[in-house]
Amino acid sequence: MTTSHTPTHTNAPPVGTPPTPVTHWEELFAAGCSFHRADDKELRLLADHVLPTAGQQALDVGCGLGGYAAGLAGLGYTTLAVDWAQFSVAAVRDRYRGLEPRLTSLCLDFEDDESVTRALPTASFDLITMRLVLAFI
């Protein structure tokens, strides 16, 4: 899946740099920009390697504007897209409303163990993706 916006590319911070504040991401996503969107080639590679069987669930951590999560939902996964930025979660809901209920989104800070436990206490996932996130944690 592709979106019609022109992505803004930002570089990952150097090792040892403090984490990027959520306000940076809120501003970026509110402007309709993303870090680096998944292109058709990347989504085809994904499809070649992780085709689901009926009923499988995926979790996309740090979903940004939702392109990767939408790709997973398009493959047949019931997908939960999570990000710590409210604008990101809202963008996923707005952009991919047609994929509901297969794609849902939730504002969640994965660095906060208690929040994750409260939000996903018994959830299990067949596939967890965390695309372009580790450099910012």
ABEGO torsion letter per residue (X at the ends): XBBABBBBBBBBBBBGBBBBBAAAAAAAAAAGBBABBBBAAAAAAAAAAABBBBGBBBBBBGAEAGAAAAAAAAAGBBBBBBBABAAAAAAAAAAAAAAOAABBBBBBBAABAAAAAAABAABBBABBBBBGAAAAX
